[in-house]
Amino acid sequence: MTKFRFRKSFICLALLLAGIASRTQQTLEAQSNSQLPNLLHIPNSSGFVATFSDTPIDLGSPFFRSLGTNGRSCGTCHQPSDGWSITPRSIRQRFNVSGGADPLFRTNDGSNCNTSDVSSLNAMKQSYSLLLDKGLIRVELSVPPTAEFAVSTVVNPYGCSNTANVSVYRRPLPSANLRFLSAVMWDGRETHSGNTLRQNLLQQSLDATTGHAQGVGLSADNQQAIVNFEMQLYTAQISDFQAGMLNSGGATGGPQGLSQQEFFIGINDPLGQNPTGAPFDSKAMNLFNGWTDAAYGQQYARRSIARGQALFNTKPINITGVGGLNDDLNLAVIPGTCTTCHDSPNAGDHSVIAPLNIGVNDPSLAGNAGLPLFTLVNLTTHETLTTTDPGRALISGRWRDIGKTKGPVLRGLASRPPYFHNGSAATLRDAVEFYNTRFQIGFTAQEKTDLVNFLSAL
């Protein structure tokens, strides 16, 4: 009981410090000559996250400057204290401190609809509810003119029910660990055929400035500076309250080790697209191999993390009904593991472009309550489908791409809840429960705990 009370008090203290860290970071961002200390430990609910960079993390870089017309910068939605994304906790804090005046709260994409009432503080709380509650940014996308479908109806409780220019709501992806990306943005809309990753990120920096920051352009120098800054950032959990430092006792966790992780497109693709010809290895995660038989210090916690890693690598999953996988391979059931989709070694995203529909956009999911419903009709077969987000289909125009999104890099997860592109999983436990139910995996209570502990340690 004493140990439990100590841990609970430690977590409460850490969360208090996280709030202080967030406020301190906002202050630093206003100081053009400030730097974020390398490997600064920033607390979260599981321990501490840190960012590593080979060069100084300059808080006066164009990444943190307002280069548009509404006061926003890249840093507005990509906070170091939130794993280089944003979380509802810090968003609500910023709302309360600023009275809704923080640049994050702009109606072009921060409010539930661009016509939302923001005439009073109470009205703003309602108009920014998806941002405040789930950390969702509204993304307006036009249905491609050559699309195989039409959006027949939109049921949006907030307005923005246009069927030609569709408003979807998504979490900002982290602006760190970008070297491991195979696709840029949830729907891959910033990944262009023939471009390098750097070229795609340069275009994304321009589009983000003209869109989110309502700018009129971005100089080539600022584009280069923003991408240079992003590409140097590696963020990951560095310590765990119970297990201690995640790069000790034979483990290789933390952001510094991540910066040295090998990666290239197709490095561990399960469908045989590895350019070296090497076979797929389901044991894509090996950070905590040294803790399998931990016999000192925080042995119970370390063994739990190691068991979670083993589950992630090897627990059998019968993969069914996944758009982009089962249908592409014409297989009703595919024997796999978590790493069948999260195959990039020690990063956890797809090592190739592989947008998938795993069912996260299902209107029946409790976590999707409050999101709009889109009914799409196939222009050839007249089949209809209802979803909370058409996903990749809004870019490709293909019926088979409805609901597809990419899998994100998994490092630094503990710092950026909620999870999935639409914030439908409030916690990592909720995310595990989703997969357990969706694929009828049959995790035991202990296995769920071990898996959450592993994911929290990434």
Phi, psi and chi 1 to 4 in degrees:
 res  aa     phi    psi   chi1   chi2   chi3   chi4
   1 MET       -  -39.2 -179.0   64.0   71.2      -
   2 THR   -62.8  -42.9  -58.8      -      -      -
   3 LYS   -62.1  -41.0 -178.7  177.8  179.7 -179.2
   4 PHE   -64.3  -44.4  173.5   76.8      -      -
   5 ARG   -63.5  -38.3  -73.2  175.5  177.3  170.0
   6 PHE   -62.7  -44.4  173.0   76.7      -      -
   7 ARG   -65.1  -40.9 -177.5  173.1 -177.7  -92.2
   8 LYS   -62.5  -42.3 -175.0  175.3 -178.9 -179.1
   9 SER   -65.1  -38.4  -61.4      -      -      -
  10 PHE   -63.6  -42.3 -165.6    9.4      -      -
  11 ILE   -64.1  -43.8  -68.7  174.9      -      -
  12 CYS   -60.8  -42.7  -68.4      -      -      -
  13 LEU   -62.9  -42.1  174.6   60.5      -      -
  14 ALA   -63.4  -41.1      -      -      -      -
  15 LEU   -66.1  -36.3  -68.8  173.8      -      -
  16 LEU   -63.4  -44.0  175.4   62.5      -      -
  17 LEU   -64.4  -33.5  -70.3  173.9      -      -
  18 ALA   -61.9  -39.3      -      -      -      -
  19 GLY   -64.8  -40.8      -      -      -      -
  20 ILE   -64.3  -42.8  -64.4  172.8      -      -
  21 ALA   -60.9  -39.3      -      -      -      -
  22 SER   -64.0  -44.3  178.0      -      -      -
  23 ARG   -66.4  -39.0  -71.2 -166.3  -67.1  -86.4
  24 THR   -62.6  -40.8  -58.8      -      -      -
  25 GLN   -62.8  -41.8 -178.8   57.0   38.1      -
  26 GLN   -62.3  -36.1  -67.3  170.0   28.8      -
  27 THR   -67.1  -43.4  -59.1      -      -      -
  28 LEU   -61.6  -37.0  -73.4  174.2      -      -
  29 GLU   -63.6  -22.9  -71.6  173.4    5.6      -
  30 ALA   -83.9   -6.5      -      -      -      -
  31 GLN  -104.1  111.1  -60.3  174.6    2.1      -
  32 SER   -66.7  -20.1   59.7      -      -      -
  33 ASN  -103.7   11.9  -64.9  -37.7      -      -
  34 SER   -86.1  156.4  -63.9      -      -      -
  35 GLN  -130.8  146.0  -67.1 -179.0   -2.9      -
  36 LEU   -85.0  121.4 -175.7   72.1      -      -
  37 PRO   -56.4  134.8  -24.2   34.4      -      -
  38 ASN   -62.6  135.6 -147.1    3.8      -      -
  39 LEU    62.2   25.6  -65.3  176.0      -      -
  40 LEU   -59.4  127.6  174.1   68.0      -      -
  41 HIS   -83.7  117.0  -72.5   37.0      -      -
  42 ILE  -113.8  124.2  -60.3  177.1      -      -
  43 PRO   -74.5  149.9   25.6  -32.4      -      -
  44 ASN  -140.5 -170.8   53.1   42.4      -      -
  45 SER   -68.5  -16.5   60.7      -      -      -
  46 SER  -107.0  -23.4  -63.6      -      -      -
  47 GLY   169.0 -122.8      -      -      -      -
  48 PHE  -135.5  140.7  -67.5   83.3      -      -
  49 VAL  -106.5  155.5   69.9      -      -      -
  50 ALA  -146.9  158.9      -      -      -      -
  51 THR  -120.3  133.5  -62.3      -      -      -
  52 PHE  -113.5  141.6  173.0   78.4      -      -
  53 SER  -147.1  144.3  173.5      -      -      -
  54 ASP   -73.9  -19.9  -74.1  -36.2      -      -
  55 THR  -123.5  160.8   59.7      -      -      -
  56 PRO   -55.9  140.6  -25.4   34.9      -      -
  57 ILE   -87.2   91.7  -56.8  174.8      -      -
  58 ASP   -82.6  113.2  179.8   13.2      -      -
  59 LEU   -78.6    0.0  -62.5  174.7      -      -
  60 GLY  -102.3    7.4      -      -      -      -
  61 SER   -71.3  163.9   77.9      -      -      -
  62 PRO   -55.9  -22.8  -29.4   37.5      -      -
  63 PHE   -57.1  -32.7 -175.2   91.6      -      -
  64 PHE  -104.5    9.2  -68.9  107.7      -      -
  65 ARG   -99.7  148.8  -66.1 -177.4 -157.8  157.0
  66 SER   -78.1  109.0  172.7      -      -      -
  67 LEU  -112.0    5.3  -59.9  174.1      -      -
  68 GLY  -112.3 -143.4      -      -      -      -
  69 THR  -120.5   -3.8   62.3      -      -      -
  70 ASN  -113.9   14.2   61.5    9.3      -      -
  71 GLY    87.6   -4.2      -      -      -      -
  72 ARG   -83.6  155.3  -75.1  179.6  174.1  173.8
  73 SER  -130.4  177.3   69.2      -      -      -
  74 CYS   -58.6  -37.9  -59.8      -      -      -
  75 GLY   -66.4  -15.0      -      -      -      -
  76 THR   -59.5  -41.3  -58.9      -      -      -
  77 CYS  -108.1    4.3  -67.2      -      -      -
  78 HIS  -134.4   85.3  -59.8  -80.3      -      -
  79 GLN   -96.6  131.6  -64.6  -85.7  -59.2      -
  80 PRO   -55.3  -35.1  -24.3   33.1      -      -
  81 SER   -73.4  -13.6   55.4      -      -      -
  82 ASP  -113.3   33.8  -69.8  -17.3      -      -
  83 GLY    63.1   29.5      -      -      -      -
  84 TRP    65.0   26.5  -63.3   93.7      -      -
  85 SER  -126.8 -151.3  178.2      -      -      -
  86 ILE  -136.9  152.4   48.8  173.6      -      -
  87 THR  -125.6  153.7   63.8      -      -      -
  88 PRO   -55.0  -36.6  -29.0   36.8      -      -
  89 ARG   -59.1  -49.8  177.6 -168.0   59.1   77.9
  90 SER   -73.6  -30.4   64.7      -      -      -
  91 ILE   -63.9  -45.6  -68.7  168.3      -      -
  92 ARG   -63.9  -37.0  -70.2 -168.8  -70.0  -91.9
  93 GLN   -62.3  -44.4 -178.9 -175.6   68.2      -
  94 ARG   -65.9  -36.6  -70.6  161.0   69.4  175.6
  95 PHE   -64.1  -45.8 -175.7   88.7      -      -
  96 ASN   -67.7  -41.1  -67.6  -25.4      -      -
  97 VAL   -68.0  -38.8  168.6      -      -      -
  98 SER   -96.5   -5.5   69.8      -      -      -
  99 GLY    64.5   30.0      -      -      -      -
 100 GLY    82.6    8.7      -      -      -      -
 101 ALA   -91.4  -10.3      -      -      -      -
 102 ASP   -54.9  142.2 -173.2  -75.4      -      -
 103 PRO   -56.4  -19.4  -26.7   35.4      -      -
 104 LEU   -59.0  -33.4  177.5   59.7      -      -
 105 PHE   -92.0   84.9  -56.0  101.2      -      -
 106 ARG  -129.5  142.5  -62.3  -70.1 -176.3  -99.0
 107 THR   -77.7  -10.2   56.7      -      -      -
 108 ASN   -65.6  -27.0   62.0  -56.8      -      -
 109 ASP  -159.0   -7.7   60.2    8.8      -      -
 110 GLY   -84.7  -30.2      -      -      -      -
 111 SER   -83.7  164.3   57.7      -      -      -
 112 ASN   -62.4  -28.7  -62.2  -21.3      -      -
 113 CYS  -151.2  151.8 -172.1      -      -      -
 114 ASN   -68.8  -12.9   60.3  -28.9      -      -
 115 THR  -100.2    8.7   58.5      -      -      -
 116 SER   -62.5  148.4  -64.4      -      -      -
 117 ASP   -76.3  119.4  177.8   13.4      -      -
 118 VAL  -125.2   32.7  -67.9      -      -      -
 119 SER   -80.2  -14.2   60.4      -      -      -
 120 SER  -144.9  168.7   67.8      -      -      -
 121 LEU   -63.8  -42.8 -167.2   62.2      -      -
 122 ASN   -65.3  -39.0  -75.3  -25.3      -      -
 123 ALA   -64.9  -38.3      -      -      -      -
 124 MET   -64.2  -39.2  -68.8  175.5   69.7      -
 125 LYS   -60.1  -38.0  -71.6  179.6 -179.7  177.7
 126 GLN   -73.6  -41.0  -64.6  -60.3  -43.9      -
 127 SER   -71.8  -26.3  -64.0      -      -      -
 128 TYR  -106.3   24.0  -68.8  107.2      -      -
 129 SER   -62.4  -39.8   61.6      -      -      -
 130 LEU   -68.4  -32.5  -70.0  177.1      -      -
 131 LEU   -71.1  -44.8 -178.7   60.5      -      -
 132 LEU   -69.7  -35.9  -68.7  164.2      -      -
 133 ASP   -90.3  -34.4  -65.0  -19.8      -      -
 134 LYS  -127.8   -2.3  -69.9 -170.9  173.6 -175.7
 135 GLY    69.3   34.3      -      -      -      -
 136 LEU   -96.9  134.7  -60.6  179.1      -      -
 137 ILE  -103.0  137.2  -69.1  -69.7      -      -
 138 ARG   -80.2  129.5 -179.5  169.1   48.2   82.7
 139 VAL  -117.6  121.2 -179.3      -      -      -
 140 GLU   -99.7  122.8 -173.1  174.1  -55.9      -
 141 LEU  -130.7  139.8  -62.4  168.4      -      -
 142 SER   -87.3  140.5  -60.7      -      -      -
 143 VAL   -67.2  126.4  177.2      -      -      -
 144 PRO   -55.9  139.4  -24.3   33.7      -      -
 145 PRO   -62.1  -23.1   20.1  -31.6      -      -
 146 THR  -101.1   16.2   58.1      -      -      -
 147 ALA   -60.0  148.4      -      -      -      -
 148 GLU   -80.6    3.5  -61.0  169.6   -6.2      -
 149 PHE  -143.9  166.1   60.2   87.8      -      -
 150 ALA  -126.3  148.9      -      -      -      -
 151 VAL   -86.5  108.1  179.3      -      -      -
 152 SER   -80.7  -40.5   60.5      -      -      -
 153 THR  -143.5  151.2   61.7      -      -      -
 154 VAL  -130.0  121.4  177.9      -      -      -
 155 VAL  -106.0   96.9  179.9      -      -      -
 156 ASN  -119.2  114.7 -170.5  -32.4      -      -
 157 PRO   -67.2   -7.1   23.0  -32.0      -      -
 158 TYR  -110.6    4.1  -43.4  104.4      -      -
 159 GLY    98.0 -151.2      -      -      -      -
 160 CYS    49.0   52.9  -78.1      -      -      -
 161 SER  -102.6   20.1  -62.8      -      -      -
 162 ASN   -62.1  134.9 -167.8  -56.2      -      -
 163 THR   -91.9   -9.2   57.4      -      -      -
 164 ALA   -97.5  -42.1      -      -      -      -
 165 ASN  -108.6  102.2  -64.5  -46.7      -      -
 166 VAL   -91.4  133.5  175.7      -      -      -
 167 SER  -100.1  117.4  -71.9      -      -      -
 168 VAL  -116.9  163.4  -67.6      -      -      -
 169 TYR  -126.7  121.3  -57.5   82.1      -      -
 170 ARG  -140.8  155.0  -62.8  172.2 -177.8  168.4
 171 ARG   -77.6  139.4  -61.8  -82.8  -67.8  121.1
 172 PRO   -65.8  127.3  -20.8   33.6      -      -
 173 LEU   -73.6  152.6  -76.4  156.8      -      -
 174 PRO   -62.4  146.3  -20.2   31.4      -      -
 175 SER   -97.3   18.4   56.7      -      -      -
 176 ALA  -117.4  167.7      -      -      -      -
 177 ASN    60.5   31.2  -55.2  -29.6      -      -
 178 LEU   -71.8  -20.2  -60.4 -172.8      -      -
 179 ARG   -61.6  -20.2 -176.6  168.8   61.4   83.2
 180 PHE   -92.9    3.1  -57.0  102.1      -      -
 181 LEU   -74.6  138.7  -63.7 -176.0      -      -
 182 SER  -106.0  -15.9   55.3      -      -      -
 183 ALA  -146.6  143.6      -      -      -      -
 184 VAL  -104.5  123.8 -179.0      -      -      -
 185 MET    84.3  156.7  -50.3  -56.0  -73.0      -
 186 TRP   -55.9  -40.2  -74.0  109.0      -      -
 187 ASP   -99.0    7.1   52.1   19.9      -      -
 188 GLY    70.3   17.4      -      -      -      -
 189 ARG   -69.7  -15.8   67.4 -178.4 -179.1  -85.5
 190 GLU  -102.0   14.2  -65.5  -72.1    9.4      -
 191 THR  -105.0  113.4  -62.3      -      -      -
 192 HIS  -114.2  134.6  -54.4  -76.6      -      -
 193 SER   -55.0  130.6  178.5      -      -      -
 194 GLY    88.7  -11.2      -      -      -      -
 195 ASN   -87.3  150.5  -82.7    8.9      -      -
 196 THR   -79.4  166.7   64.1      -      -      -
 197 LEU   -57.1  -42.9  172.9   61.2      -      -
 198 ARG   -61.8  -43.0 -176.4  177.0 -175.3   83.5
 199 GLN   -62.4  -39.3  -71.2  170.7  -34.4      -
 200 ASN   -65.6  -40.2  -72.6  -31.0      -      -
 201 LEU   -68.9  -34.7  -68.5  172.4      -      -
 202 LEU   -61.9  -43.7  -72.2  169.0      -      -
 203 GLN   -66.2  -39.5 -177.3   62.7   45.5      -
 204 GLN   -63.3  -38.4 -171.4  -87.2  -28.0      -
 205 SER   -63.4  -37.8   68.6      -      -      -
 206 LEU   -67.5  -47.4  172.2   61.3      -      -
 207 ASP   -64.5  -37.2  -67.4  -18.5      -      -
 208 ALA   -66.1  -36.9      -      -      -      -
 209 THR   -70.0  -43.3  -58.9      -      -      -
 210 THR   -73.6  -28.8   55.9      -      -      -
 211 GLY   -91.0  -73.4      -      -      -      -
 212 HIS   -62.0  -40.2  -59.7  -53.0      -      -
 213 ALA   -95.0    1.0      -      -      -      -
 214 GLN    52.1   45.4  -64.9  177.8  -68.8      -
 215 GLY   -87.5  176.2      -      -      -      -
 216 VAL  -112.9    9.2  -66.7      -      -      -
 217 GLY   151.3 -179.4      -      -      -      -
 218 LEU  -153.2  128.0 -169.1   62.0      -      -
 219 SER   -66.3  155.1   71.4      -      -      -
 220 ALA   -60.1  -37.6      -      -      -      -
 221 ASP   -63.3  -43.3  -74.6  -13.2      -      -
 222 ASN   -69.9  -36.4  -78.9  -26.8      -      -
 223 GLN   -58.9  -49.5  -79.3 -177.7  -79.2      -
 224 GLN   -61.3  -42.4  -65.1  -73.6  -10.3      -
 225 ALA   -65.1  -40.3      -      -      -      -
 226 ILE   -64.6  -46.1  -71.5  171.1      -      -
 227 VAL   -68.4  -39.1  174.4      -      -      -
 228 ASN   -57.8  -43.9  -71.9  -15.7      -      -
 229 PHE   -62.8  -48.6  178.3   85.5      -      -
 230 GLU   -62.9  -42.3  -66.8  174.2  -34.5      -
 231 MET   -68.4  -15.2  -70.5  -66.5  -71.8      -
 232 GLN   -91.1   -5.1   73.3  179.5   -6.5      -
 233 LEU   -92.5  127.3  -58.1  175.4      -      -
 234 TYR  -127.1  119.5  -65.6   89.4      -      -
 235 THR  -123.4  142.0 -165.2      -      -      -
 236 ALA  -165.3  161.8      -      -      -      -
 237 GLN   -64.5  136.4 -162.6   78.5  -10.4      -
 238 ILE  -112.9  -22.9 -163.4  166.7      -      -
 239 SER  -151.5  156.5   68.6      -      -      -
 240 ASP  -123.0  140.2  179.2   88.1      -      -
 241 PHE   -55.0  -39.4  -71.7  138.7      -      -
 242 GLN   -96.5  -35.3  -67.3 -172.9  -25.5      -
 243 ALA   -90.1  -14.3      -      -      -      -
 244 GLY    83.3 -155.7      -      -      -      -
 245 MET   -63.4  133.6  -68.1  -61.9  -67.6      -
 246 LEU   -85.5    2.3  -63.4  169.3      -      -
 247 ASN  -120.5   31.0   57.4   -3.5      -      -
 248 SER  -124.3  165.6   62.9      -      -      -
 249 GLY    63.4   27.0      -      -      -      -
 250 GLY    96.6   -5.2      -      -      -      -
 251 ALA   -87.0  158.2      -      -      -      -
 252 THR  -128.4   33.7   56.3      -      -      -
 253 GLY   -73.8 -178.4      -      -      -      -
 254 GLY    93.4  162.8      -      -      -      -
 255 PRO   -73.3  -27.9   26.6  -34.8      -      -
 256 GLN   -67.4  -42.8 -160.0  159.2    3.5      -
 257 GLY   -64.3  -36.0      -      -      -      -
 258 LEU   -62.3  -36.0  179.1   61.1      -      -
 259 SER   -63.4  -19.1   71.8      -      -      -
 260 GLN  -102.7    3.9  -59.9  166.2   16.5      -
 261 GLN   -71.9  130.4  175.0   65.7   47.5      -
 262 GLU   -69.3  141.8 -177.9 -176.5   19.0      -
 263 PHE  -156.2  139.5  177.1   79.8      -      -
 264 PHE  -153.9  159.4   51.8   83.1      -      -
 265 ILE   -59.3  124.8  -63.7  -62.7      -      -
 266 GLY    86.3   12.0      -      -      -      -
 267 ILE   -56.6  -32.1 -173.8  172.1      -      -
 268 ASN  -144.2   40.4 -168.0   36.7      -      -
 269 ASP   -68.6  126.4  176.0   53.8      -      -
 270 PRO   -71.5  -13.3   24.7  -33.9      -      -
 271 LEU   -99.3   16.0  -59.6 -177.2      -      -
 272 GLY    82.5   23.5      -      -      -      -
 273 GLN   -95.5   12.9  -63.0 -175.1   55.0      -
 274 ASN   -66.3  118.1 -171.0  -30.8      -      -
 275 PRO   -64.6  -17.9   21.8  -32.3      -      -
 276 THR   -83.6  -12.7   69.0      -      -      -
 277 GLY    84.2    0.5      -      -      -      -
 278 ALA   -67.5  143.1      -      -      -      -
 279 PRO   -72.3  158.3   27.7  -34.7      -      -
 280 PHE   -65.1  137.4  168.3   67.6      -      -
 281 ASP  -117.6  112.9 -177.1    0.6      -      -
 282 SER   -65.9  -20.4   70.8      -      -      -
 283 LYS   -85.8   61.8  -64.2 -179.1 -179.6  178.4
 284 ALA   -72.7  -22.9      -      -      -      -
 285 MET  -103.5  123.4  -63.2  -66.6 -170.1      -
 286 ASN  -135.4   17.4   57.5   34.0      -      -
 287 LEU   -60.8  -32.9  -58.5  170.2      -      -
 288 PHE  -117.1   26.6  -55.5  108.2      -      -
 289 ASN   -58.1  -34.8  -73.6   -3.7      -      -
 290 GLY   -71.6   -6.8      -      -      -      -
 291 TRP  -103.1    3.9  -76.3    1.0      -      -
 292 THR   -57.6  -39.5  -58.8      -      -      -
 293 ASP  -118.1   36.4  -60.8  -48.4      -      -
 294 ALA   -53.4  128.0      -      -      -      -
 295 ALA  -129.4   19.1      -      -      -      -
 296 TYR  -152.6  166.7   59.4   89.0      -      -
 297 GLY    59.3 -126.7      -      -      -      -
 298 GLN   -87.6   58.5  -56.2   90.2  -17.1      -
 299 GLN   -64.3  -41.1   57.7  178.5  -21.7      -
 300 TYR   -64.2  -46.7  179.8   82.2      -      -
 301 ALA   -64.4  -40.5      -      -      -      -
 302 ARG   -67.3  -40.1  -68.2 -175.7  173.5 -172.2
 303 ARG   -65.4  -36.9  -74.2 -179.9  178.4  176.1
 304 SER   -62.5  -44.1  175.9      -      -      -
 305 ILE   -62.7  -42.2  -69.3  171.1      -      -
 306 ALA   -64.4  -38.8      -      -      -      -
 307 ARG   -66.0  -38.7  -70.9 -164.9  -58.0  -92.1
 308 GLY   -62.5  -39.7      -      -      -      -
 309 GLN   -62.7  -42.6  176.2  179.7  -93.6      -
 310 ALA   -63.3  -38.7      -      -      -      -
 311 LEU   -63.4  -43.8  -72.5  166.0      -      -
 312 PHE   -59.6  -38.5 -166.4   85.7      -      -
 313 ASN   -80.3  -34.6  -73.5  -25.6      -      -
 314 THR  -129.3  -11.6   64.0      -      -      -
 315 LYS   -62.4  122.6  179.8   73.9  172.8 -178.3
 316 PRO   -64.8  134.0  -21.7   33.9      -      -
 317 ILE  -130.0  127.1  -59.8  175.4      -      -
 318 ASN   -86.5  102.8  -71.6  -36.2      -      -
 319 ILE   -81.8  118.9  -58.9  170.8      -      -
 320 THR  -133.9  148.4   59.3      -      -      -
 321 GLY    64.7   23.4      -      -      -      -
 322 VAL   -93.6  113.6  173.1      -      -      -
 323 GLY   -66.1  130.3      -      -      -      -
 324 GLY    96.8   -5.0      -      -      -      -
 325 LEU  -131.2  -70.8 -163.2   55.4      -      -
 326 ASN   -60.7  -43.6  -66.4   92.6      -      -
 327 ASP   -71.5  -38.2   52.7   -9.5      -      -
 328 ASP   -64.0  -36.4  -78.9    7.8      -      -
 329 LEU   -92.0   -5.5  -62.4  179.3      -      -
 330 ASN    56.6   42.9 -163.8   28.0      -      -
 331 LEU  -125.6  123.7  -67.6  171.8      -      -
 332 ALA   -67.3  -35.8      -      -      -      -
 333 VAL  -132.5  130.6 -179.8      -      -      -
 334 ILE  -119.4  117.0  -61.1  172.8      -      -
 335 PRO   -68.6  126.3  -14.4   29.2      -      -
 336 GLY  -154.6 -166.8      -      -      -      -
 337 THR  -140.6 -178.2   67.6      -      -      -
 338 CYS   -56.8  -34.9  -65.5      -      -      -
 339 THR   -78.9   -3.6   53.9      -      -      -
 340 THR   -60.4  -36.9  -59.5      -      -      -
 341 CYS  -101.4  -37.6  -63.0      -      -      -
 342 HIS   -94.9   68.3  -61.7  -80.2      -      -
 343 ASP   -93.8  -15.7   58.1  -88.7      -      -
 344 SER   -65.9  122.5  -66.8      -      -      -
 345 PRO   -54.7  122.8  -26.9   36.0      -      -
 346 ASN    57.8   13.1  -64.8  -37.0      -      -
 347 ALA  -116.8  -45.2      -      -      -      -
 348 GLY    95.0    2.0      -      -      -      -
 349 ASP   -97.2 -176.5   60.9  -27.6      -      -
 350 HIS   -71.7  137.3  -59.4  -57.5      -      -
 351 SER   -85.8   -4.7   63.9      -      -      -
 352 VAL  -134.2  166.1  -63.4      -      -      -
 353 ILE   -67.3  115.3  -61.3  174.8      -      -
 354 ALA  -152.1   69.7      -      -      -      -
 355 PRO   -64.5  135.7   25.1  -33.8      -      -
 356 LEU  -130.0  153.0  -58.5  175.2      -      -
 357 ASN  -111.3  100.6 -179.5    3.4      -      -
 358 ILE   -98.1    1.3   61.1  172.4      -      -
 359 GLY   103.4    7.6      -      -      -      -
 360 VAL   -64.7  -26.0  172.9      -      -      -
 361 ASN   -89.8   10.0  -67.7  -49.2      -      -
 362 ASP   -62.5  123.2 -171.6  -25.8      -      -
 363 PRO   -59.7  -20.9  -24.4   35.2      -      -
 364 SER   -79.6  -13.1   67.9      -      -      -
 365 LEU   -67.4  132.3  -71.2 -179.7      -      -
 366 ALA   -59.5  -35.1      -      -      -      -
 367 GLY   -68.3  -12.1      -      -      -      -
 368 ASN   -96.1    4.6  -72.3  -21.2      -      -
 369 ALA   -58.8  133.9      -      -      -      -
 370 GLY    94.2  -10.1      -      -      -      -
 371 LEU   -86.8  153.1  -67.7  178.8      -      -
 372 PRO   -67.8  159.1   25.2  -34.4      -      -
 373 LEU  -115.4  127.7  -61.8  178.3      -      -
 374 PHE  -111.5  126.8  -55.3   92.2      -      -
 375 THR  -105.1  120.9  -61.4      -      -      -
 376 LEU  -110.3  144.7  -75.9   63.1      -      -
 377 VAL  -123.1  131.5   57.4      -      -      -
 378 ASN   -73.5  124.7 -171.8  -56.9      -      -
 379 LEU   -71.8  -15.6  -63.6  178.2      -      -
 380 THR   -98.7  -49.9  -60.0      -      -      -
 381 THR   -94.2  -15.7   67.1      -      -      -
 382 HIS    67.7   12.8  -53.6  -64.8      -      -
 383 GLU   -64.3  146.3  177.4 -175.0   -2.6      -
 384 THR  -116.3  153.8   61.3      -      -      -
 385 LEU  -148.7  135.8 -168.8  154.4      -      -
 386 THR  -112.9  133.7  -59.5      -      -      -
 387 THR  -147.2  161.4 -179.7      -      -      -
 388 THR   -90.5   -7.8   60.2      -      -      -
 389 ASP  -164.2  117.6 -170.6  -28.5      -      -
 390 PRO   -66.7  -14.2  -23.6   35.7      -      -
 391 GLY    62.0 -137.1      -      -      -      -
 392 ARG   -56.8  -25.7  175.5   68.0 -177.9  166.2
 393 ALA   -61.4  -27.9      -      -      -      -
 394 LEU   -71.3  -11.6  -71.9  174.4      -      -
 395 ILE  -103.3  -47.7  -52.0  -55.9      -      -
 396 SER   -83.8  -26.9   70.2      -      -      -
 397 GLY    78.8    4.3      -      -      -      -
 398 ARG   -91.5  136.0  -62.6 -165.5  -57.3  174.5
 399 TRP   -58.7  -40.2  178.7 -100.8      -      -
 400 ARG   -68.5  -12.3   65.6 -175.1  -63.1  110.6
 401 ASP   -95.0    3.1  -75.0  -16.2      -      -
 402 ILE   -61.0  128.8  -66.6  173.4      -      -
 403 GLY    83.7   -2.0      -      -      -      -
 404 LYS   -81.6  137.0  -70.0 -177.8 -178.5  178.2
 405 THR  -140.9  166.4   55.2      -      -      -
 406 LYS   -85.7  163.0   74.3  167.1 -172.2  172.7
 407 GLY   -89.6  130.4      -      -      -      -
 408 PRO   -81.0  164.1   33.1  -36.4      -      -
 409 VAL   -60.9  135.7  173.6      -      -      -
 410 LEU   -94.1   -3.0  -61.2 -176.6      -      -
 411 ARG   -73.6  144.9  -57.5  -55.5  -67.3  -88.7
 412 GLY    74.8   21.6      -      -      -      -
 413 LEU   -58.7  -38.8  -77.6  175.3      -      -
 414 ALA   -62.6  -19.3      -      -      -      -
 415 SER   -93.1   -3.1  -77.3      -      -      -
 416 ARG  -137.9   50.6   57.4  175.9 -159.5  -89.6
 417 PRO   -70.9  158.2   28.9  -35.8      -      -
 418 PRO   -82.3  178.6   31.0  -35.2      -      -
 419 TYR  -116.5  165.8  -56.1  100.9      -      -
 420 PHE    73.3  164.4  -60.6  132.0      -      -
 421 HIS   -64.6  -23.9   67.2  -81.3      -      -
 422 ASN  -107.8   10.6   57.4    9.0      -      -
 423 GLY    66.8   23.5      -      -      -      -
 424 SER   -73.6  -17.1   57.9      -      -      -
 425 ALA  -108.5  110.2      -      -      -      -
 426 ALA   -67.9  -32.1      -      -      -      -
 427 THR  -133.8  168.4   66.4      -      -      -
 428 LEU   -65.2  -32.1  -72.9  172.2      -      -
 429 ARG   -61.8  -41.0  170.1   73.3   67.3  158.5
 430 ASP   -63.5  -38.7  -67.7  -28.0      -      -
 431 ALA   -63.9  -43.2      -      -      -      -
 432 VAL   -62.7  -42.5  169.7      -      -      -
 433 GLU   -62.4  -37.4  -68.3  -73.9    2.5      -
 434 PHE   -58.2  -51.8  165.9   80.9      -      -
 435 TYR   -64.1  -39.4  -76.9  105.8      -      -
 436 ASN   -61.2  -41.6 -170.0   49.3      -      -
 437 THR   -75.6  -45.3  -59.8      -      -      -
 438 ARG   -60.4  -40.9  168.2   65.2  176.8   79.9
 439 PHE  -110.5    9.6  -64.3  106.4      -      -
 440 GLN    48.5   52.6  -59.7  179.7  -28.8      -
 441 ILE   -73.4  -38.9  -59.4  172.0      -      -
 442 GLY    85.2   34.9      -      -      -      -
 443 PHE   -60.8  138.0  -73.8  129.4      -      -
 444 THR   -78.2  168.3   66.3      -      -      -
 445 ALA   -58.9  -41.7      -      -      -      -
 446 GLN   -66.6  -39.2 -176.0   61.3   59.3      -
 447 GLU   -65.5  -38.4  -74.4  177.3  -32.1      -
 448 LYS   -61.5  -44.2  -67.5  176.0 -174.9  177.7
 449 THR   -62.7  -45.1  -64.2      -      -      -
 450 ASP   -62.9  -41.3  -68.3  -19.4      -      -
 451 LEU   -66.8  -41.3 -164.6   49.9      -      -
 452 VAL   -63.2  -41.7  168.9      -      -      -
 453 ASN   -61.9  -39.0  -71.8  -17.4      -      -
 454 PHE   -65.7  -50.2  163.8   67.9      -      -
 455 LEU   -60.7  -35.8  -65.4  171.3      -      -
 456 SER   -67.7  -23.8  -60.8      -      -      -
 457 ALA   -88.3   -3.2      -      -      -      -
 458 LEU   -77.1      -  -68.4  175.7      -      -
